């Protein structure tokens, strides 16, 4: 996995060179046997523990070489057989691109990450928390990453509206694949989907989705905040601004919700300033 920079040179070695070094370290490696051994595994490190355990008193760097050699050989010889290390590598590459302000490249990596997750997680798993239990040992849990992914689509959409459609597709698919996830995540995904339709000018679709959202989560102020905000200056669509409609939505939330209602009161007060502009 990432973090062992001293073994980056493994990627530059030929397959034969890697295998020869493994053999010099006392590891019996045969390609066809390796492919057969890997069946049923999704974690290359566990495969190493079970079949390629280094001998006693081996240097730490040699043990590290064995682990990363097996990971690299898996990538080369069985790229279609997704494992946890592959997912982690691509996910972390996305975070590295974000640190360098390369959002579009990060999203490309995370689109690849999402495809891998869909392949490796069994269909009977219906919540993102259970997916995390199935795919352990990632540097970033799927629970957090999936929300980061949604937010990056939103940020990218500010400069390229095509990302709003990508956001719609992702959020919709997430809710179909992991429908039993925490209400907070499902609500955020549904809200993001509705907001993105609004950003694309598909107001009727957005309104219908928000109506479904407040019906499903009637006591959550964020359903009403998200819906009302679309008709304010927050969304940069001057031709769609409707302060009266926004206020009506906020007040509907006041009538339905018991907690955090001060946020709705703040929104209503903000409308006074917006109307005065």
Buried (B, 14 or more C-beta within 10 A) or exposed (E): BBEEEEBEEBEEBEEEEBBEBBEEBEBEBEEEEBBEBBEEBBBBBEBBEEBBEBEEEBEEEBBBBBBBBBBBBBBEBBEEBBBBBBBBBBBBBBBBBBEEEBBEBBBBBBBBBBEBBBEBBEEEBBBBBBBBEBBEEBEEBBBEBBBBBBEBBBEBBEEEEEBBBBBBEBBBEBBEBBEEBEEEBBBBBBBBBBBBBBBBEBBEBBBEBBEEBBEEBBEBBBBBBBBBBBBBBBBEBEEBBBBEBBBEBBBBBBEBBEEEBEBBEEBBEBBEEEEEE
